[in-house]
Amino acid sequence: QPVQPVQPVQPQQGVEVPAQFVPDPNTDYRVVTAINASKALTVAKDGKVTINDFTGDAGQKFKIYQNGTKFAFVVQSNNSGLCVFQDSKDTSIPVLADPRQHGSSWFEISRNSAQGQWLNKGYVIKTHTGDKALDIKTGNANNGNPIQQFTIHNGGNQTWLIVPASQPLQQPVQPVQPVQPVQPVQPQQGVEVP
């Protein structure tokens, strides 16, 4: 009977997050997708925001500041805040990092309350529009996929874990290879055994 592969286990995957996120202003955070908690929001030198493997780079560490019910995400690498390109309210608009404050620089963080596999398993980061959220374009966590503002649908590509950047990543469990049955050796007549 072949052994079934073990699914990779990601840090905090499947664990309910607190109902309200309360940031510590002295903590650097990483923002990772619930699809694959080893993939983090990453700000490039040109301000583009994508999803990539978490390496601990300064472009993946954020200070999160709270002002009432709104939150600003400021990336450590260049002291720029996340915002929506040209403060647009349209869908499929890129999220970027810019050193200036914008109307779209403040976000709401709420626990994913949609029924289904992501219920309470992470946060939806709503943009200034109120009906759109940070979203991984194409819906998968492949390195380099851009982050956009998209209509809220509460899928895994809109569900985020916000954890201290210093918290070690759990290594995924490697799949177990199926064991091949060993064929019994048949004795052969006339062969001398040493």
N, C-alpha and C positions, 0 to 999 in steps of 0.2 A: 504494500500500500504506500504510494508516494506521500511524502510529507508536504503539506500545504505551505506556501510562502507566508511569512509573517509580515503584516502591514507595518510600514514605518511608524514609529511613535514620535510625535512632535511635542515639544514642551507645552504644557497646559492645554493641549488639544483635548476637547471633550470635557473640560472643567468649566463650570459656570464662573463667569466673571462677576465682580461686585455690581450691584444695581447702579451705583454712581461711581464714576472715575474721579478721584481726588488726587491731583498731581502734587508732588513735593517739588518746589521750585529749585531745590538744590540737587535734584537727581537728573541725570541724563537718561532719556528713554529711547528705546527702539520701538518702532511701530511695525509689527509683522502681520502678515496675512494669515487668517485662520485656515486657509487652504494648505499652507505649508509654513509652519512657524520658524523655519530657518531662512525665510525670504522676507526682507525688510524694505521699507520705503528708503530710497537712496536718492540724495540730491547731488547731481553732477556740478562741476565748476561753472557750467553755463546756466545753472538754475533749473535744468530739466529734472523732473521727478519720475523715477522708474521703480520697478521692483527688482531686487537682486539678492544674491546670497548675502547673509549678514556676515561681515568680516570685522566689524568693530571700527570701521573707518569713520572719521569725523562727519562725513556726509550722511551717516546713518544714525547719528545721535541727536536727539532733540531735547531742548528744554521746553516744557509745556507750562504755559502761564494761564491762569484762570482769571476771568473778569466776569463775575456773576455766573451766568449759565453758558458763557462762551469761553473757548480755549484757543490760544495761539500756539502754533508749533514752530519753534525757532531752531533751525539746524545749526549745530556747533561749528561746522567747517567754515561758514562765511557769515554767521550771524544774520541769516535771512529767514524770513517767515514764509510758510506755505500760504499760497493764495491761488485763486482761479484766474487764468489768463484774462486780462482786461476786465476783471470783475464781472465777467459774462454770467448771465443766468441761463444760457442755452445748455443743451445736453452735449456730451462728447467733447467738452472743452478741456484742454490740458490744465493740470495742476502744476504749478512751478514754485520756486523759491525766489523771493525778491527782498532786498534790504529795506525797501520802503513799505510802510503800512498801507493796506488797501481795505476797502469795504469788505472784501472777501477773505481777509486775513484771520477772521474769527470763525470758529467752527463749534458745532454742538457735538457732544459725545454722548451717545445713548446706547444702552445695552440692546443688542439685537433681540427684538421681542416677537419676531415673526415665527409662526409655527414651522416646524421642520427641524432639520439637523443642526441649524445654527442658533436655535432658540437659546438665548442667554449664554452663548459660548464665546462671545466677543462683542465688540462695539461697532456701531455704525457711526462714521464721522461725517456728519451732515455739513454741507457748505452753507454759505450765506443765503441761498435760495430757500432753504427749509425743506424742499422736496427732492433734493439731489444730495449725493454723497460721494466721498472718495471711492474710486472704483478702478480695479485693474482692467485696462482695456484688453479685449479678447477673452477675458474671463479666466485666464490661467496664469500661474505664477512663474512663467518662464523668465529667466534673466533678461532685463532690458525692456520688458513690456512697460509702456507708459501708464502713468496714473492720470485719470481724468475725472471730471465731474459728470455724474450720470444719474438718471432718475433712480430713486431708491427702489430696489427689488429685494433687498436683504439676503442676497446670495453670498456664497463664500468669498467671492472677489470683492465684496463690500463689507466684509466682517473682519475686524482688526483686533489684535491683541496688543496692548500697550504695556511693556515690561521694562524694568530697569535695564539699561544697556550693559551693565556689569554682570547681570545674571547669566551664568554659563548656559550655553545651548546644550540640550541633550542631543546626543548623536542618534540618528535614526537607527533602528535595528535592521541589520542587513537581512534580506530574504534568505531563508534556508533553501538550499538547492535540494530538489527531489533526490531521494536515495534510490539508486538503481539496484534492483534485486541481483544478488549474486547467483550465478548459474552453478548448480552442483557439478562437481567434477566426477565423471563416470570412470570407474576403474577400467583399464584396458587390459585385455588378455595379452600375456606375453611380455608385458612391460615390467621391468624389475624396479621396485621401489628402493631408493637408497637407504 
